[in-house]
């Protein structure tokens, strides 16, 4: 029924998101021609695309994602630095209050590049345009996919001038983000739609850019005030971006109180558990003319690995596959990890059916850990709704003990950082040495509480 090997003439990527761009870079190694179909017009400068409503909010590229992107585009981190991106030590330069405690600060040697989402995306775009077999079709919208004997065969899209084009395609990658175009294609072709898991969090982001902060004595480069649920459901972050600017972002779970002007922005910040946050902006004037607000209603994950009749040659990547709470900054790095999984499978030269099934199984396993991390934290909020894992209370109890230990123990915090950056499995936080330190902290804290 299926060919012995997959033809590698043309691959099409729908969506020029970071996930789509990384997929295109990988595909360029294996296909004669790679076409990226993007509904937005081309950006000739570093500005946010209309199709990325979250683009002006705070973004962090985790170390795992950073390393993969540097591998795909050697030297890109240096290029980002030349455009003003800042290198910071994740533990030494970050002031982080978390669940009522403040992380110990030390030189962790986990150095990350901090920049705006538009700069990162623009820099990747510049590198892609230098690859001779990668072509972009801007201002175009995909209308349908056509299948032959359950294998991807053609893609139909509308050009910027309104004309309709039909292309042969050996492989199609859906990187359409939250739009998740695959549901429409699968429904119209008579295939089954993958089951999905959804957890509602009703999260909002509100951001403004500042040239200078008002707190002159601050000794940190970045600040993260994570909520302390269930009592406190608001938080925020301050991070450096290119142009010697600071991006200030407020967040709230299950809250209808969204800052709408500078006064309400400051009032919201003043109520955070971390007083340094408000001090930093109390007397500062933002460069932004208005507050950029983004709402994230729910985490969503499609289970392609459970579909029995997945059409061959249609792969889904990035937010179109799984949207995780952006507070944990996993999205871009997950897209990078998925692109790496795609690359590893293409090197095996499987037939199209084997390749498609293996991809979904592998990516689902990649998603499992970040998904678990997000659920463990998000279900601490009273307003979160969805199906809970049976082991969740145990995980929440232990993670809170780990967080408490990170306030004074460098070794525990170092391992916690590796897990957060998706470079170590969460089970590593239960190794005997780490476990002993975490439980010791718990006993000491309990004893101090009783004495007081």
C-alpha positions as CSV (number, residue, x, y, z in Angstrom):
1,X,0.0,0.0,0.0
2,X,2.8,2.4,0.8
3,X,6.0,3.0,-1.1
4,X,9.2,1.3,0.1
5,X,10.8,4.6,0.6
6,X,9.6,8.2,0.8
7,X,10.2,10.5,-2.1
8,X,12.2,13.5,-1.1
9,X,11.5,16.0,-3.9
10,X,9.4,18.6,-2.2
11,X,8.4,19.3,1.4
12,X,5.9,22.1,2.3
13,X,5.7,23.9,5.6
14,X,2.5,25.7,6.5
15,X,3.3,28.6,8.8
16,X,6.5,30.6,9.1
17,X,6.6,30.5,12.9
18,X,9.8,29.6,14.7
19,X,8.6,26.0,14.7
20,X,8.0,26.2,10.9
21,X,11.3,27.9,10.3
22,X,13.3,25.3,12.3
23,X,11.4,22.5,10.4
24,X,12.3,24.1,7.1
25,X,16.0,24.3,8.1
26,X,15.9,20.5,8.9
27,X,14.0,19.6,5.7
28,X,16.5,21.5,3.6
29,X,19.1,18.8,4.3
30,X,16.9,16.0,2.9
31,X,14.6,17.4,0.2
32,X,15.4,19.0,-3.1
33,X,12.9,21.8,-2.5
34,X,11.4,23.2,0.7
35,X,8.5,25.7,0.4
36,X,7.3,27.7,3.5
37,X,3.7,29.1,3.1
38,X,3.1,32.0,5.4
39,X,-0.1,34.1,5.6
40,X,1.8,37.2,6.8
41,X,3.7,39.6,4.5
42,X,7.5,39.5,4.7
43,X,9.1,41.6,7.4
44,X,12.1,43.7,6.2
45,X,12.9,44.9,9.7
46,X,12.8,43.5,13.2
47,X,9.1,44.0,14.0
48,X,6.5,41.6,15.3
49,X,4.4,39.7,12.8
50,X,0.6,40.1,12.8
51,X,0.3,36.3,13.1
52,X,2.2,36.2,16.4
53,X,-0.1,37.9,18.9
54,X,2.1,36.8,21.8
55,X,5.3,38.1,20.1
56,X,5.7,41.3,22.1
57,X,5.4,39.4,25.4
58,X,8.4,38.1,27.4
59,X,10.1,35.1,25.8
60,X,13.0,33.0,27.1
61,X,14.9,30.5,25.0
62,X,15.8,27.6,27.3
63,X,19.3,26.2,27.1
64,X,18.1,23.0,25.4
65,X,16.5,25.0,22.6
66,X,19.4,27.4,22.4
67,X,21.8,24.6,21.8
68,X,19.7,23.0,19.0
69,X,19.2,26.3,17.2
70,X,23.0,27.0,17.4
71,X,23.6,23.5,16.0
72,X,21.2,24.2,13.1
73,X,22.5,27.7,12.5
74,X,26.2,27.8,13.6
75,X,27.1,31.2,14.9
76,X,23.6,32.5,15.3
77,X,24.0,33.3,19.0
78,X,27.0,35.5,18.1
79,X,24.8,37.2,15.5
80,X,22.1,37.8,18.1
81,X,24.7,39.4,20.4
82,X,25.8,41.7,17.7
83,X,22.2,42.9,17.4
84,X,22.1,43.6,21.1
85,X,21.0,40.4,22.7
86,X,22.2,40.0,26.3
87,X,24.1,37.1,27.8
88,X,23.1,36.3,31.4
89,X,23.8,33.7,34.0
90,X,20.5,32.0,34.8
91,X,21.2,31.7,38.5
92,X,23.7,34.5,39.1
93,X,21.9,37.3,37.2
94,X,18.3,36.3,38.0
95,X,16.4,37.4,41.1
96,X,13.7,34.8,41.4
97,X,11.0,34.6,44.0
98,X,9.1,31.3,43.8
99,X,6.4,29.9,46.1
100,X,7.2,32.3,48.8
101,X,11.0,31.8,48.8
102,X,13.8,33.5,46.9
103,X,16.3,31.4,44.9
104,X,19.9,31.5,46.0
105,X,22.1,33.4,43.5
106,X,25.5,32.0,42.3
107,X,27.5,31.6,39.1
108,X,25.7,28.6,37.6
109,X,27.5,28.8,34.2
110,X,24.2,28.3,32.5
111,X,24.5,31.3,30.2
112,X,21.5,32.1,28.1
113,X,20.9,34.7,25.4
114,X,18.1,37.1,26.1
115,X,16.4,39.0,23.3
116,X,12.9,39.8,22.0
117,X,10.9,37.2,20.1
118,X,10.9,39.4,16.9
119,X,14.8,39.6,16.9
120,X,15.2,35.8,17.3
121,X,12.6,35.1,14.5
122,X,14.1,37.7,12.2
123,X,17.6,36.3,12.7
124,X,16.5,32.8,11.9
125,X,14.7,34.1,8.8
126,X,17.9,35.8,7.6
127,X,19.8,32.5,7.8
128,X,17.0,30.6,6.1
129,X,17.0,32.9,3.1
130,X,20.6,32.0,2.4
131,X,19.7,28.4,1.9
132,X,19.3,27.9,-1.8
133,X,16.6,25.2,-1.7
134,X,14.3,27.0,0.8
135,X,11.6,29.2,-0.7
136,X,9.1,31.4,1.1
137,X,5.6,32.2,-0.2
138,X,4.4,35.2,1.8
139,X,0.8,36.5,1.9
140,X,-0.5,33.0,1.1
141,X,-3.1,30.9,2.8
142,X,-3.4,27.1,2.7
143,X,-6.9,25.9,1.6
144,X,-6.7,22.1,1.6
145,X,-4.5,19.0,1.4
146,X,-5.2,16.2,-1.0
147,X,-4.4,12.5,-0.2
148,X,-3.8,9.5,-2.5
149,X,-4.3,6.1,-0.9
150,X,-3.9,7.7,2.6
151,X,-0.6,9.4,1.7
152,X,-0.1,13.1,1.4
153,X,-0.1,14.0,-2.3
154,X,-0.8,17.7,-3.0
155,X,-1.4,21.0,-1.2
156,X,-3.7,23.8,-2.4
157,X,-3.2,27.4,-1.3
158,X,-4.4,30.9,-2.3
159,X,-1.7,33.3,-3.5
160,X,-1.4,36.9,-2.4
161,X,-3.1,38.0,-5.6
162,X,-6.1,35.7,-5.1
163,X,-5.1,33.0,-7.5
164,X,-5.1,29.4,-6.4
165,X,-2.1,27.1,-6.7
166,X,-1.9,23.3,-6.4
167,X,1.5,21.8,-5.6
168,X,2.7,18.2,-5.4
169,X,4.1,17.5,-1.9
170,X,5.9,14.5,-0.6
171,X,5.7,15.8,3.0
172,X,3.7,18.5,4.7
173,X,4.5,20.1,8.1
174,X,1.7,21.9,9.8
175,X,3.3,24.7,11.8
176,X,0.2,26.9,11.9
177,X,0.3,27.4,15.7
178,X,-2.9,27.9,17.6
179,X,-4.9,27.8,14.4
180,X,-4.1,24.0,14.1
181,X,-5.1,23.7,10.5
182,X,-4.7,19.9,10.6
183,X,-8.2,19.4,12.1
184,X,-9.8,21.1,9.0
185,X,-7.7,19.0,6.6
186,X,-8.3,15.7,8.3
187,X,-12.1,16.4,8.6
188,X,-12.4,17.3,5.0
189,X,-10.4,14.3,3.8
190,X,-12.5,11.9,5.9
191,X,-9.7,11.0,8.3
192,X,-10.1,10.8,12.1
193,X,-9.3,13.9,14.2
194,X,-6.9,13.2,17.0
195,X,-8.2,13.3,20.5
196,X,-7.0,16.3,22.6
197,X,-6.5,17.1,26.2
198,X,-7.3,20.6,27.4
199,X,-6.6,22.3,30.7
200,X,-8.1,25.8,31.2
201,X,-6.0,28.4,33.0
202,X,-7.3,31.7,31.8
203,X,-3.9,33.3,31.9
204,X,-3.1,36.8,30.7
205,X,0.2,38.6,29.8
206,X,0.5,42.4,29.8
207,X,3.8,43.9,28.7
208,X,5.6,47.3,28.3
209,X,9.1,48.1,27.2
210,X,11.3,50.5,29.3
211,X,14.5,52.2,28.4
212,X,15.6,52.7,32.0
213,X,14.3,51.3,35.3
214,X,13.9,53.5,38.4
215,X,15.6,51.2,40.9
216,X,19.2,52.4,40.6
217,X,20.7,50.0,43.2
218,X,19.4,46.8,41.6
219,X,22.1,44.1,41.4
220,X,20.2,41.8,39.0
221,X,19.8,41.6,35.2
222,X,16.5,39.7,35.2
223,X,13.7,39.4,37.7
224,X,11.0,36.7,38.0
225,X,8.2,37.0,40.5
226,X,6.3,33.7,40.2
227,X,2.9,33.5,41.9
228,X,2.5,31.8,45.2
229,X,-0.7,29.8,44.6
230,X,-3.3,29.2,45.7
231,X,-3.4,32.5,47.6
232,X,-1.5,34.6,45.1
233,X,-2.4,34.2,41.4
234,X,-0.3,37.1,39.9
235,X,3.3,37.5,39.0
236,X,5.7,39.1,36.6
237,X,9.1,39.2,34.9
238,X,11.6,41.8,33.9
239,X,14.2,40.8,31.3
240,X,16.8,42.6,29.1
241,X,16.3,42.7,25.4
242,X,18.2,44.3,22.5
243,X,18.6,48.1,22.3
244,X,19.6,48.2,26.0
245,X,15.9,48.0,26.9
246,X,14.0,46.1,29.5
247,X,10.8,44.2,28.8
248,X,8.4,44.3,31.8
249,X,5.6,41.7,31.8
250,X,2.8,41.1,34.3
251,X,0.8,37.8,34.4
252,X,-2.3,36.7,36.1
253,X,-4.2,33.4,36.4
254,X,-8.0,33.2,36.3
255,X,-8.1,36.9,36.7
256,X,-10.3,39.5,35.1
257,X,-8.2,42.4,36.4
258,X,-6.0,43.2,33.4
259,X,-3.9,46.4,33.5
260,X,-5.2,48.8,30.8
261,X,-3.0,51.9,31.4
262,X,0.2,52.9,33.1
263,X,-1.4,53.6,36.4
264,X,-3.2,50.2,36.6
265,X,0.0,48.6,35.4
266,X,1.9,50.0,38.3
267,X,-0.9,49.2,40.8
268,X,-0.8,45.6,39.7
269,X,3.0,45.4,40.0
270,X,2.8,46.9,43.5
271,X,0.7,44.0,44.7
272,X,3.2,41.4,43.7
273,X,4.9,39.4,46.4
274,X,8.3,40.5,45.2
275,X,8.8,44.2,46.2
276,X,11.8,44.7,43.9
277,X,9.5,44.5,40.9
278,X,7.5,47.6,41.8
279,X,10.6,49.5,42.8
280,X,12.1,48.9,39.4
281,X,9.2,50.6,37.5
282,X,7.8,53.0,40.2
283,X,9.4,56.1,38.8
284,X,10.3,54.9,35.3
285,X,8.6,55.9,32.1
286,X,7.9,53.2,29.4
287,X,8.9,53.5,25.8
288,X,5.7,51.7,24.9
289,X,2.8,53.8,23.9
290,X,0.3,51.2,25.1
291,X,0.2,48.0,27.1
292,X,0.4,44.8,24.9
293,X,-2.0,42.2,26.3
294,X,-2.2,38.6,25.3
295,X,-4.6,36.0,26.7
296,X,-3.9,32.3,26.9
297,X,-7.1,30.5,27.8
298,X,-5.9,26.9,28.0
299,X,-3.2,24.3,27.5
300,X,-4.0,22.0,24.6
301,X,-2.4,18.8,23.4
302,X,-3.4,16.7,20.5
303,X,-2.7,12.9,20.7
304,X,-1.7,11.9,17.2
305,X,0.1,8.9,18.7
306,X,-3.4,7.4,19.5
307,X,-4.8,7.8,15.9
308,X,-4.9,4.5,14.0
309,X,-5.5,6.0,10.6
310,X,-3.1,9.0,10.6
311,X,-2.5,9.9,6.9
312,X,1.1,9.4,5.9
313,X,3.2,12.4,5.2
314,X,1.3,14.9,7.4
315,X,3.3,16.0,10.4
316,X,2.4,18.6,13.0
317,X,4.9,20.7,15.0
318,X,5.0,23.4,17.6
319,X,1.9,24.9,19.1
320,X,-0.2,23.2,16.4
321,X,0.7,19.9,18.2
322,X,0.8,21.1,21.8
323,X,0.4,24.5,23.5
324,X,1.9,24.6,27.0
325,X,1.5,27.4,29.5
326,X,3.9,30.1,28.2
327,X,5.0,31.1,31.7
328,X,7.3,28.1,31.7
329,X,9.1,29.4,28.5
330,X,9.1,25.9,26.9
331,X,7.4,26.7,23.6
332,X,10.3,27.7,21.4
333,X,12.6,25.1,23.0
334,X,10.0,22.4,22.4
335,X,9.8,23.4,18.8
336,X,13.6,23.0,18.5
337,X,13.5,19.6,20.2
338,X,10.8,18.5,17.8
339,X,12.8,19.7,14.8
340,X,15.7,17.7,16.1
341,X,13.5,14.6,16.4
342,X,12.4,15.2,12.8
343,X,16.0,15.4,11.7
344,X,16.9,12.2,13.5
345,X,14.1,10.3,11.8
346,X,14.8,11.6,8.3
347,X,18.3,10.2,8.6
348,X,16.8,6.7,9.0
349,X,15.2,6.7,5.6
350,X,12.0,5.0,6.7
351,X,9.0,4.6,4.4
352,X,6.3,7.3,4.7
353,X,4.0,5.3,7.0
354,X,6.8,4.3,9.4
355,X,8.2,7.8,9.4
356,X,4.9,9.4,10.2
357,X,4.0,7.0,13.0
358,X,7.5,7.2,14.5
359,X,7.5,11.0,14.4
360,X,4.2,11.2,16.4
361,X,5.4,8.7,18.9
362,X,8.7,10.4,19.4
363,X,7.3,13.9,19.7
364,X,4.6,12.8,22.1
365,X,7.3,11.4,24.4
366,X,9.2,14.7,24.1
367,X,6.1,16.6,25.1
368,X,5.3,14.4,28.1
369,X,7.8,16.0,30.5
370,X,7.1,19.7,29.8
371,X,3.4,18.9,29.9
372,X,3.8,17.3,33.3
373,X,5.9,20.2,34.6
374,X,3.2,22.7,33.5
375,X,0.3,20.7,34.9
376,X,2.1,20.3,38.3
377,X,2.2,24.1,38.7
378,X,-1.0,25.1,36.9
379,X,-3.2,22.9,39.1
380,X,-2.1,24.8,42.1
381,X,-4.4,27.6,41.1
382,X,-8.0,27.3,42.2
383,X,-9.3,28.5,38.8
384,X,-7.6,25.9,36.7
385,X,-9.9,23.2,35.4
386,X,-9.3,20.0,33.5
387,X,-8.4,16.4,34.1
388,X,-5.9,15.9,36.9
389,X,-3.3,13.2,37.2
390,X,-3.7,10.9,40.2
391,X,-0.1,11.5,41.2
392,X,-0.4,15.3,41.0
393,X,-0.7,16.0,44.8
394,X,2.5,14.0,45.5
395,X,4.3,15.8,42.7
396,X,3.2,19.2,43.9
397,X,4.2,18.4,47.5
398,X,7.7,17.3,46.4
399,X,8.3,20.1,43.9
400,X,7.5,22.7,46.6
401,X,10.1,21.1,48.8
402,X,12.6,21.3,46.0
403,X,11.8,24.9,45.5
404,X,12.4,25.6,49.2
405,X,15.8,23.9,49.0
406,X,16.7,26.1,46.0
407,X,16.7,29.1,48.4
408,X,20.0,28.0,50.0
409,X,21.4,24.9,48.3
410,X,23.4,25.4,45.1
411,X,23.5,21.7,44.2
412,X,19.7,21.3,44.4
413,X,19.1,24.5,42.5
414,X,21.7,23.5,39.8
415,X,19.8,20.3,39.2
416,X,16.5,22.1,39.2
417,X,17.8,24.4,36.5
418,X,18.8,21.5,34.3
419,X,15.2,20.1,34.6
420,X,13.7,23.5,33.8
421,X,15.9,23.9,30.7
422,X,14.7,20.4,29.6
423,X,18.2,19.0,29.8
424,X,17.5,16.6,32.6
425,X,14.6,14.3,33.6
426,X,12.5,15.4,36.6
427,X,13.4,12.1,38.2
428,X,16.9,13.4,38.6
429,X,15.5,15.6,41.4
430,X,14.8,12.4,43.3
431,X,18.3,11.0,43.2
432,X,19.5,10.0,46.7
433,X,21.9,13.0,47.1
434,X,19.3,15.6,46.0
435,X,16.5,13.8,47.9
436,X,18.4,13.9,51.2
437,X,19.1,17.6,50.9
438,X,15.5,18.4,49.9
439,X,14.1,16.4,52.9
440,X,16.6,17.9,55.2
441,X,15.4,21.4,54.2
442,X,11.8,20.3,54.9
443,X,12.7,19.0,58.4
444,X,14.6,22.2,59.3
445,X,11.8,24.4,57.9
446,X,9.2,22.5,59.9
447,X,11.3,22.8,63.1
448,X,11.8,26.5,62.7
449,X,8.1,27.0,62.1
450,X,7.3,25.1,65.3
451,X,9.9,27.1,67.3
452,X,8.5,30.4,66.1
